[in-house]
């Protein structure tokens, strides 16, 4: 066995792209080695990445492929041989297989008799195979943005490739990509190590050799190093702690090769600005970590994560430079904050006519009018259910929700839209309800975020998103594949999450109907789109098994909270033997019914004197219809109470009757009337419980 190392050295890769590329490189190399039968038992793959490199170490690679035998099948025997003599077809097949015609043999399979031959394929050397196949895998990595860097050459990559390492034990694998030949020489930290080469004797030396060159190639190690450095630096500020920020941690991890932390300060006078503004400037624009005191309030300090190690004098220079940059940003923010206050949000509404929402639809003034109409419809539905809300405050919030797009602060810090509107509404005395609704209008931004805390905020968020979705669908801008330029999936995810986690008495149908889209051709498309998002929420956010989700959605998804309750109950009972047996029986019923429908069979309920299925003759089928009648009414009562667990347990009691029916009764009876009655009966039984879940979707084996 051997070890293999591949390192691709590049100009600095955007931080947001590195983790995905590292994972994809691992998958591609693993798939290649598996496909080519080169992975030894117990082999181990380890990936590394920094802003300047992607690497993978494979411990346990075979030196070459094992020889293999392959059965080849050619034309039919009748075509290949006429009167015992080989035809041109037989000769062509033998030539292609690399054997003499005499080696051909007759092979019989389900389709008939064919010409076949067993050939021996000699295994290729690993180095030769990697040199041939790896360039395609490396150049096949997905990047959100690519570039050409060699004039007249076809390669496109995220950044220019500058060097490569490809070692199989101590031997260099002779691969070449984009004019760069692989060797055994890597590069260290651009500043701390300079241009001196890092020579690697063997693959397993990689991490330690790079560490000596001031590069920590292991992502987890860099992450832990940064956290420890932040903790250590925090102890120099009495009573302080750095504000936990996992996304920022991941960003600086992928911006550094040799991370260190420096503490900086800013003037306490800037704390008069809203915390949201200060944190956004530090976090999103400078990649600084905020520091808070023991009271949880922002302190006049920050941490910067550097990609260099300096002495005390150098650290002072860097600290001064970072403080100077941050001070300038804070000055700008304070100026914009004070300047914006000269025009109230109410006076900015008219300006929305000059801010484009979407070129085919109109301005944000148009968008606001549409949102108001949707909000009124939703508010009416909520009020009719007996839920109190401040409708005047809600409508005022909707009217002003987009006005902060005209402010200088949002123009400078676009990520603060909505938040700034809420802060300005509060500063201008518009009331907490209005301010809070505007402030939270874009939450949840992801499935990890909390929904707005107020009914008014929830309704504003629903109205804004569903209006956007239906309007975009109306002009043919629905998401396609991986493309979703208007973030409609994220908007739909937020709608589902708000409906799932709020107390609003609204279904998805109610939300869509509020836009007036129920009578338009796009309604069905919108419904399917939202149904997919309900499935995503149940499976990826709530963690229900895929077959449970499929079973629940098949029975209805319009009421999201009801779908969750049914999924929870189904998850609880699915492990019982009786329920699994019932699920298997329902799958059998579904298949019988589908096949009968495809054949055009008649389904009859055969009522006589008000008695259903009076033609049934076998004791087992009579017992099943009686047991069903006893159970279905009780299940209906439990469904009304949303006691789905008890309802499912009640359905499972049908197992003995169902088992006896399928053991003794032939559904597809020769007599047409009896066959129609039995088909009608089993479909009637299945449909009797279809409002809870389609049990045939449950995987039973």
N, C-alpha and C positions, 0 to 999 in steps of 0.2 A: 504493500500500500504506500501511497504518497500523499503529500499535502500540496494544496494548490492555493496560490494567492493571486488575485487580480486587483489592481488599483488603477483607477482612471483619474488622472490629475487634470484639473481645469482651472480657468479663471473663476473668480468668486461666483458661486451659484446663489440665486435668491433664496433666502432662508426658508420661505414658505414651501419651496419645491423639494427640499432635500429629503425629508422623511419619506415621502411617497416614492421617490426615486430609489432610495436605499432598499425599501421593501420590495419594489418591483425587480431590482437587480437580483436580490436573493431568490425571488420566485423564478425568474428566468434561468438563472444558473442552475438552480435545483432541478427545474424541469428538463433542462438540457442534459444534465448528468444522469438523471433518472431515465430519460428517453433513450440515451445511448448506452445504458447499462454500465455506467462508470462509477457509481456510488458503492462503496464497500459497506457491509453490514456495520451498523453503529457509527456511521460517518456523522460529522458535525459541521454545520455551516454557521459562520459568524460574520455579521456585516459591520462595517464601520463607515462613518461619514464625517466630513468637516465641510466648511464653506468651499474648500479647494479640492475635495477628493471624494470619490465613492470607492469602497473596497469591500471585498468578500474573501474570507479565508475558509477553505474547505479542507477539513482534516479527515482523511480516509478516502482517497481516490485511487481507483485501480490504475495500474500502469498501462493497461490496454483493455480493449473489449475482449470478452471471451468469444471463441468461435461459436457460431450458431447455425442451426439447421432451419431451413425455411421451406414450407410446402407451397409451391406455386401451382396455380390452376390456370389452364389455358382454354382453348376452344373445345367445343363438344367433340366427343370421340368420333361421331359420324362425320363431322366436318374435317377432322384431322387425319382420318384414315379411311380410304376407299378400297374395299376389297382387300384389306390387310396391308395396303401400301400407303406410306405417308404422303400427305398432300403438301402443297406449298404452305398451308396454315400450320401444319405440324413442324415443318422445317423452320418457319419463322419463329415459332414459339421456342423451339430448341435453341436457336441462335440467340434469342433474347435472354434465355435462362443460362446460356453458356455451357450447354451440355450437348452430347450427341443425340441424334434422334432415337437411337436404340435405348437410351436411358428413360424415355418417356413411358409412362404407365397409365393404366386406366384408373380413374378416381370416380367413385359413385357417391353422390350426395343427394339431398332432397330434390334437387332440380333435374337430376339425371346423371348420365355418364359423361365424364369430361377427361381431357388429357391433363395429367399432372406430373410433377417431378419434385423430388426433394433435393435441394441444393445446399451446399455448405458455404456459409459466409464467413470469411476469415475476419476476425476482429481487428479493428484499426487501433493504432497507437493513440494513446490519450493526447499527447502533445500535438500530434497531427490533427486530430479531430477538433481540439480546442482552438487551434490556430485557424481552422476553417470556419467553425460555427460561432465562436464567441463574438466576432465583430458584428454579426447580424443582431445578436441579442443586445449588445451594448448600444448600437445605433437605433435599436427598436424601442428604447426606453421612452416613455411618454413624458413630454414636457409641455406645460401650458403655453410656453412661448419658446420658439426656436430662432436660431440665427445662422446665416452663412458667414464663414470667416476665411474661406479659401477661394480666391477669385477663380471662377470658372469650374469649381468643383461642386458635386451634388450634395455633400454632407450638410445636414442642418442639425444643430444641437443647441442646448441651452446656453452654453458658453464654449469657447474654443478649447479643444483638448490639447494639453501642453506636454504631458508625459504619460507613460503607462508602465506598470510593473505586471509581469506575468511569469510566475515561478512555479514550476512543478518540482518539488523538493529544491535542489540547488540548480536545476537546469532552467534556462530561459525558454519559455514557450514562444515560438517565432510568429506571433500574431502582429498584425499591423492594422491600424484604424486611422483613417483620415490623414495618411502620410506619416503618422507617428508609429515607430516601431517599439514594441515592448522590450523592456530590459529588466535589470535588477536594481535600478536606481530610483529612489523616490526623492521627494523634496520636503524639507522641514518648514518651520515657521518663516514666513517671508521676511520678517524684521529680526526676530531673535536669533534665527539660524542662518539667515542670508542665503546665498546661492550655493553653499557647500552641499554636495550630494549626500544622500543617505543611502548607503549601499547595504542591501539586504542579502545575507548569506542563504537564508531559507525562509519559507513562508511564516513559520511560527515566531520568527524574530520581529515581525512587523510592528506590533503595538509598542514593544519596549524600545525598538530602534527609533521610532517616531517620537516617543516620549523624550528621549535624549535630545531630539531635535526640536523640542518645545511644541510638540503637537500631541494632544490627547485625542486619539482617533475614536475611542469608544464613547458613544453618545451618552449612555447611562452614567459613565464616569464623569463626563463634563457636567452633566445635570447635577449630580451629587456634589461636585466640586463647587459649583456656583451657589447652591443652597448653603453649603457649609461656610463659604466666604461671606454670604449675606448675613448669616447668623453671627459670625465672628465680628463683622463690621458693626452690626447692630448693637453689640455689647459695649461699644465705645460711646453710645448715646444713652444716657441714663433714662430708664423707663420707656424706651422706645422699642418698636418692632417694625420690621418691614412688612408691607402689606402683601399678603399672598396673592399671586397672580400667575396661575399655571400657563395661560397662553403666552404671557411675556417671558416666562422661564423658557418655554420651548423656542421662542424666537431667538433669545440671546444664546441659547445652546447651539443653534445652527448659524449664529453669526460669529462664533469664536472657535479658535483652535487651542488657545492657552488662556483661559478666562481668569481674570482677577477683578476685584471689586474696589471702587473708590467711593468714599463718602463726600457728598457735596452739600452746600447750604444755599438757602435763598432768603431774601429779606422777609421777616414776618408780616410786613404790611400787605404782601400779596395774598395772605390767608383771608383777607376780606373778600376776595373773589370766591364764587361758589367752588366747592371742592371738586365737582364734576369737571369744571373747566381746567383746574390745576392738574388733576390726575390725567386728563386726556392729553394735555400738553406734554406732561412728563412721559406718559406711557406710550402713546401712539406716535408722537412726533420725535421724541428723543430716546425712547427705549429705556427710560429711567424707572426705577422702582420707587414708589411712594413710601414714606415712613410716617407712622402714626404714633401718637403718645399713648399712655396707659388708658386715657379716656376714649380711645378710638378715633379721636379727631386728628386731622392731618397736622403733621409737624413740619417746620420749615427746613427740612432736609430731604435728600434723595440719594439713591445709590445708582451709580453707573457701572455696568459690566463692561470691562475692557478686554481687548484681544491682545494684550501685551503685558509684560511684567516690567516695572520700572522701579528705580530707587526712590528714596524719599523726596529728593528734589524734583525728579521727573513727575512723581505723583502730584506734587503741589502745582506744577505747571498744568497738568491735565485737569486737575480739579478746578483751577481758575478758569480754564477754557470752557469747561462744561457749565460752570456757574454763569459765565458771561453769556453763553448761548441761551441758557434757560431764562436768564433775567430778561433778555430781549424778547423772548417769546411771551413771557408773562406781561411785559409792558404792552405788547400788541394786544393781548387778550383783554387787559384792563381798559385800554383805549376803546376797543370795539364794544365792550360791555357798556361803558359810559355813553358812547356815541349812539348805540342802539336805543338807549332808554329815551332819547329825544322824540322818538316816534312810537306811539302805542301800537300794540298788536292789532287793535281794532282799526287803526288808520292804515294798516298795511294790507288789509283785505283787498282793496282795489288794485294794489300792486301785483297781486297774484295773476292778474290778466296778462302780465308780461313775462310770466315764468312758465315755460312749457312743461307739461306733464308728459305728453306723448304726441308726436307731431300729427298723427292721424286722428287723435281724439280731441286734443285741445290743451288748454292751460290748466294751471292749478286752481284757478278761479272756477273753471268748469268742473274740475275734480271735486272741489269743495261743495258745489251745488249738488252734484250726484251723491256725495257722501251724506249730505243732509237728508236727501230723500230716502236713502237706504236706512239711515239712523232712525228717522221718524217711524218707518214701518217696523223696525226691530223693537223700538221703545213701546209701540202700541201692543205688540205681541207680548212683551214682558209685563206690561201693566195689566193686560187682560188676564194674566195668570195670578194676579194679586200681589205682585212684587213691587215695592216702593222704589222709586228712583227720582233723582232731581233732573227732570226732563229739560228744564230751562238751562241748567248748568251744562247738561250733556250737549245740547244744541249749540250753546255758546262755545264749548270746547271744540266741536266739529267745525264751526265757522272759523275759528282761529288756529286750528291745528297745523295748517301748512304755512302760516304767515312768517314763521321764523326762517323760512327759506329766503326771505328778502333781507335778513339781518346780516350785518358785516361779520359777526362772530361765527355764524353758521357757514358763511361763504369761505371763511378762513379755516374753520374746523368742521368739515361736513359731517363727521361722525357724531356730532352733537345735535343734529337736527332732532326735533321733538323734545329733547332734554332742555335745550335753550328756550324753546317755546314755553315749556312748563315753568322754568325758572323766571322768565319774563312775566308770565301771567301772574305768578305769585308776587313778584316785585311790584307789579302794577295794580295790585289789590283786586284781582278778579275772582278771588275765592279759592279755597283749597281744593274743592271738587273740580273746578275747571282746570286749575293748574295741574293737579294730579293726573287727570285724564289725558291732557296734552303731553305731559311728561312721559307717560307710559304707553303712548300710542303705538310705538314700534316694538313693544315687548309682547310676547317672547320673541327674541331675535333668533333663538335656537331652541331645540327641544330640551336643553338643560336649564333654560331660563324660567323664572316664575312668571305666571300670568299677571296682568294688572290686578291690583288689590281691590279696586272699586268697580261697581256695576257700570258706572259711566265710562270708565277706562276700557272695560271689556267690550262694551257696545261700540265705542269709537274704533277700537282695534278690529272688531269683526266687520263693521261697515266699510272701513277703509280698504281692508284686504279683499273682501268679496267683490266690492265694486271694481277693484283693479283686475281681479281674475276674470270676471264676466266681460269687462270691457276689452281686455286683451284677447280673450277667446273670440269675442265678437268681430275682431278685425284680423283673425287668423294668426295670432301670436301665441298659440299654445306651446308649451314646452315640447321639444322633440328630442328623444334620446338623451344624451348628456347635456344638451344645450337648453339653457333656461335663462336667457339674458335679462329677463324682468323679474327673476327670483320668485316665480309664481308657486313653485313647490314649497319654498320657505313660507310664503304667505298662507298657503293651504295648510301646512303643518301647524302654523300658529292658530288658524281657525279651529282645527280639530283639538288642539291642546286647550284652548280657551273653553270650548264646549265641553271637553272632558273634565276639566278641573275647576270649573266655576259652578255656581248654582243657577245659572241662567236656564229658564225653561224653554230652550230653543233646540231644534233639530237642524241638521244640515239643510233639509228642505226648507225650513223657515228662513234660514240665512240666505239661501239662493233666491227664494221667492221675494224677499225684500228688495231685490234689485230689479224685479220685474222680468227676470230672465226665464221664468218657468214656462212661458209661452213662446220662447224663441227657439230656433233650431239648435243654438249652442247649449241649451239646457242639458240635454242628454250627455254631451261631451263634458260639460262642467261636472255633472253628477259622477261620471266614471272617474274623472280626475280626483275628485274629493274622496271617492270610495277607496281609491288607491292610497291616499294619504291616511285614511282611517286604518287601513291594513298596516301601513308603515308604523303608525303610532302604536297599534296593538302589539306588533311583533318587535320593532326595534326600540321603542321607548318603554313599553310596559313589559316586554320580555316574554310574551305568550308564545307557545310553540306554533310553528307555521300551520300545522293541520288544525289546531284549535282556532286559529285566526280564519282559515279558509272556511271552517264549519260555521263560525259565527257570522261572517260576512255574507255567506250564502243565505242566511236567514234574515238578513237586514242589517244595515249599517247607518241608517238615517239618524237614529238616536244614539249618539256616541256613548253616553254614560250607560245606556241600556246594553250596548254591545260589550262594554267593559264588564258589566255585571254578569252577562252570559258567559263571557270568556273566563272570568274568575271561577264561576260555578263549574263550567266544563273542565277546567284544569283540575279542580278539586276531585271530581268523581271519575275522571277518565281512567284512573288506575284500577278501578274495581273490575272484577272478572265479569260480573253481570253486565256492566255498562259496555265493556269491550265486546262482549258477545252480541249485545243489541246493536252496537255500531256496525259490526260485521254483517248482521242480518239486514240492516238498513242499506248497506252497500249492495248487498245481493238484491234487495228490492229495487234499488235505483237502476241496477243493470237490467233486471228483467223488464221493468217499465220502459226503459229507454229502447231496448231491443223491440219490444212489442209496439211502441209508437212508431219506430222506423218501419215496421212491417205493416203498419196501418191497422193494427188490431183494435177491436172495440173494447171500451172500458165502460162497465155498467155498474150502477149502484143497486139495480133490481129491487125497487121498493114495492112492497105489497102490504096494503092496509097500514101504511106508515112504518113498516118494518123493513129496515135496510137489508139487502143481501139475503132475501128469503129463499132464494134458490139453492143456497149452499147446503150441502148434504153431509159432509164429513164432520165428525164430532170435533176434530182439531181446528177446523176453520170456524165452526160455530163458537168454539171456546175462545178463539183469538178475537173474534169480533165483539164478543161479550166482554172479555178482559179489556179490550181497547175502549169500549164504551164506559166501563167503570173508571178507567184511568184518565181518559182525556178530559173529563169534566173537572176532576181534581187538579189536573195539571193546569187547566185554564184558570182556575181560582188562584193557584200559586203564582202563575205568570202575572196576574193582575197585581199581586203583592210584590212582584219582582223577587220572589223567593225561588231563584232558579236552581239552587242546589237541591232543594226539596223536590222541585219539579223533575229534575233529572233522575234523582233517586227513585221517584215514582215511576218514571218511564222504564227504568231498568227492571222493575218488577214484572214487566211483560216477557222477560226472557223465557220462562218455561213454556208459555203459550206460543211464542214465536218459534222456539226450537221444535216443539211438537208439530207445528204447522208445516215447517219445511221438511221435517222427517217423514211425514205421512201423506202430505197433500201434493199433487202435481198441479202446479198453477196453469200450465199450458195444456189443459184438458182437451181431448178430442172434441167434446161437445162445445159448440161455439158459445152458447148462452152461459154455460158453466164457466168456460174460460174467461168470458167477458166479465162475469161477476167476480171471479177470483182476482183478475187483474184490477178491476175497480176497487176491490177490497184492500189489496196491499197498497195501492196508491193512496187510498183514503187513510190508511193507517200512517203512511209516511207523511202525508200532508198535515195530519192532525197535530204533529209536533214540529212542523217546519218553521214556526215562528221563533223557536229557541235556537236551533242550530241544525245544520245538515249533517247528521251523525255519520253519513256515509263518507264524509271527508276525513274522519278520524282514522289515523293509521293504527291498525290493530295487530300488526305482526312486524 
